[in-house]
Amino acid sequence: MQINSFAPTKELLSDYKNGLSEEEYETRYRKQINKLSDIYAFFKIMAKQAKGRDILLLCYEKKSAFCHRHILSDIIFERYGYRIQEL
């Protein structure tokens, strides 16, 4: 798994830009993420490589705007109990 595995697909982004609702976007993005292997194991590896430094997820959306970062953050909290802080 690569870090860009968490990015929404080009098709999903295109559909959203062409009027797909936020609810349907979230449903489809969650299905995409559910196809990935163990997210927790991936972030454990990332944390080890970061050697105590913060791990940052980036997106071009404004801080509080609807985007995949928020959905991914919710998924990580729901599955593993870790809260991701938005900066």
C-alpha positions in Angstrom: 0.0 0.0 0.0 1.2 3.5 -0.8 0.2 6.8 0.8 -1.6 7.8 -2.4 -3.8 4.7 -2.0 -5.9 7.0 0.3 -6.6 9.6 -2.4 -10.0 9.4 -4.0 -10.0 7.9 -7.5 -10.0 10.2 -10.5 -13.5 8.9 -11.4 -14.8 9.8 -7.9 -13.3 13.3 -8.1 -14.8 13.8 -11.5 -18.2 12.6 -10.5 -18.1 15.0 -7.4 -17.1 17.9 -9.6 -20.0 17.1 -11.9 -22.7 17.1 -9.1 -22.3 13.9 -7.1 -23.7 14.6 -3.6 -21.4 14.6 -0.5 -23.3 11.7 0.9 -22.7 9.6 -2.2 -19.1 10.7 -2.4 -18.6 9.5 1.2 -20.3 6.2 0.5 -18.1 5.6 -2.5 -14.9 6.8 -0.8 -15.6 4.5 2.2 -16.0 1.5 -0.2 -12.7 2.5 -1.8 -10.9 2.5 1.6 -12.6 -0.7 2.6 -10.8 -2.5 -0.3 -7.4 -1.6 1.2 -5.5 -3.9 3.5 -4.9 -3.0 7.2 -4.7 0.7 7.5 -3.5 0.5 11.0 -0.4 -1.6 10.0 0.3 0.9 7.2 0.3 3.9 9.6 2.4 1.9 12.2 5.0 1.5 9.5 4.7 5.2 8.6 5.1 6.2 12.2 8.2 4.0 12.6 9.7 5.6 9.5 8.8 9.1 10.8 11.0 8.5 13.8 8.8 10.5 16.2 8.0 13.3 13.7 4.4 14.0 12.8 2.7 12.4 9.9 0.7 14.9 7.7 -2.1 14.1 5.3 -2.6 16.9 2.7 -5.4 17.9 0.5 -5.9 21.1 -1.5 -9.3 21.7 0.1 -9.6 24.5 2.7 -9.3 23.5 6.4 -13.0 22.9 7.2 -14.2 22.1 3.7 -15.7 18.7 2.9 -13.0 16.4 1.6 -11.6 12.9 1.8 -9.2 13.8 4.7 -12.2 14.2 7.0 -13.7 10.9 5.9 -10.4 9.1 6.3 -9.9 10.6 9.7 -13.4 9.4 10.7 -12.6 5.9 9.4 -9.3 5.8 11.4 -11.2 6.9 14.6 -14.0 4.4 14.1 -11.7 1.5 13.5 -8.8 2.2 15.7 -9.8 4.9 18.2 -7.2 7.4 17.0 -8.3 11.0 16.5 -6.6 12.9 13.7 -6.1 16.6 14.4 -6.7 19.0 11.6 -4.1 21.8 11.5 
